[in-house]
Amino acid sequence: MSDISALERRHVLRSWAVQNKNSYEEIVGGEGCWFWNKAGKKYLDFSSQLVNTNIGHQHPKVIAAIKEQADKLCFIAPFYASEPRARLAELIARHTPGDLNKVLFTLGGAESNDNAIKIARQYTGRFKVMARYRSYHGATYGAITLTGDPRRPPAEPGIPGVVRVFEPYCYRCTFGKAYPGCGLECAEHVREVMLYEDPKSIAAFFVEPVTGTNGVFVPPPEYLPRIREICNEFGVLLIADEVMTGWGRTGQWFGVDNWKVVPDMMTMAKGLTQGYIPLGAVVVSDKIGQYFDDKMLWCGLTYSGHPLACATGVATVQVYSEEKLIDNAANLGEVLKQRLQQIKEQHPAVGDVRSIGLFAAIELVKDRKTKEALAPWNGPDPGVMGQISGCLAGKGVYCYPRWNYLFIAPPLSINAEELELGLNAVDECLELADRAL
Ligand SMILES: Cc1ncc(COP(=O)(O)O)c(C=O)c1O
């Protein structure tokens, strides 16, 4: 263990971790799709860290923008106008769909969702918010209450007024149906729950356009348009959590663009600055923005629109455009999709593969017929998933495992050779899963 690793072990509390079951490998550098440890071992970043380093590590244009802004002005309070904040808000408005034109800046994804809850409640005068069981919306109190997954119960009772429904998880359809002959029951059930809950009490429905950390559930094409209709019917705001799907991950600027749905609000973080400096945002429609023209917006943060973070965001968004990274995600996404099908055919432990753009999950099962998960959904698995990540690390590939899923979400700047290299390693290491059957 290096000195730095030992200091971390002694003094840093790691998030989502049993402290003494952690790797303390020291990482000292990165470039593009690669990063390396102190001993010089290089890793292909096949999950963009936590699905955030969308343009890769240490992009020179973004580094230059951060340095330039640091020389000019590191901080100014949110009640003054400042160039990076104004320019980034305009760029966000330009790329988000419809009339999502006004931005509240936050520090990350969870805070964006917490503030979106507040804005929705203030704007509608209603207090309930709806979300889905297998979604993840962040770890602050409001966001974790929206979250349905196993990270929520330790934070309960959470905030009041949250109602949860099931998502479109076609591989394990809650309703026992199979698309397309299912009548889209996963969407109709949302409508039914809204009726039972009294639609006039529901401010908003939070939706990850593609459910991310819980397994990359790409919805049937009619799902989001139907959810939009249902929300319209009852005056419920549709809030798209684009923290993971936003900024090109799915091969479109935003996840909702795949189905041409315009939400009333959008939350974002990760790919906005891809984590070089933390930043999040809540983007609201003109109607919601105008509501606060003559009413107090009861939300606030000391660092709302931090100049260094916003300068990072401006440079990052320019890189997406200049380097055509969204097109690259869409094009290589097709290669990824085809290769995942081959992997599924070759490995009996692979129950399902799902992908859209450069956003994919491989779902591992003990038995294809019963679909019993290879590792539990609601708990850490020290077994075969750990062995698979160890095997990948040994081959110089970092690929994020969670429960019985393996996530493939490389930087959108990846090239065909790097993609092939990572997929070959995944293919080889999945033999460990087959052997565990
Ligand atoms: C869809 C989604 N929303 C919100 C969050 C929380 O973002 P943060 O960790 O920046 O608070 C995440 C993080 O993974 C996410 O995937």
Ligand as a Chemical Component Dictionary entry (heavy atoms), coordinates in Angstrom:
data_LIG
# 
_chem_comp.id                   LIG 
_chem_comp.type                 NON-POLYMER 
_chem_comp.pdbx_formal_charge   0 
_chem_comp.three_letter_code    LIG 
# 
loop_
_chem_comp_atom.comp_id 
_chem_comp_atom.atom_id 
_chem_comp_atom.alt_atom_id 
_chem_comp_atom.type_symbol 
_chem_comp_atom.charge 
_chem_comp_atom.model_Cartn_x 
_chem_comp_atom.model_Cartn_y 
_chem_comp_atom.model_Cartn_z 
_chem_comp_atom.pdbx_ordinal 
LIG C1 C1 C 0 -30.048 9.082  -12.701 1  
LIG C2 C2 C 0 -29.255 9.652  -11.577 2  
LIG N1 N1 N 0 -29.756 10.673 -10.878 3  
LIG C3 C3 C 0 -29.087 11.243 -9.865  4  
LIG C4 C4 C 0 -27.841 10.779 -9.495  5  
LIG C5 C5 C 0 -27.104 11.423 -8.351  6  
LIG O1 O1 O 0 -26.085 12.225 -8.824  7  
LIG P1 P1 P 0 -24.921 12.725 -7.832  8  
LIG O2 O2 O 0 -24.180 11.520 -7.402  9  
LIG O3 O3 O 0 -24.156 13.708 -8.662  10 
LIG O4 O4 O 0 -25.603 13.393 -6.682  11 
LIG C6 C6 C 0 -27.268 9.717  -10.196 12 
LIG C7 C7 C 0 -25.942 9.184  -9.834  13 
LIG O5 O5 O 0 -25.509 8.136  -10.241 14 
LIG C8 C8 C 0 -28.004 9.129  -11.263 15 
LIG O6 O6 O 0 -27.515 8.090  -11.966 16 
# 
loop_
_chem_comp_bond.comp_id 
_chem_comp_bond.atom_id_1 
_chem_comp_bond.atom_id_2 
_chem_comp_bond.value_order 
_chem_comp_bond.pdbx_ordinal 
LIG C1 C2 SING 1  
LIG C2 N1 SING 2  
LIG C2 C8 DOUB 3  
LIG N1 C3 DOUB 4  
LIG C3 C4 SING 5  
LIG C4 C5 SING 6  
LIG C4 C6 DOUB 7  
LIG C5 O1 SING 8  
LIG O1 P1 SING 9  
LIG P1 O2 DOUB 10 
LIG P1 O3 SING 11 
LIG P1 O4 SING 12 
LIG C6 C7 SING 13 
LIG C6 C8 SING 14 
LIG C7 O5 DOUB 15 
LIG C8 O6 SING 16 
# 
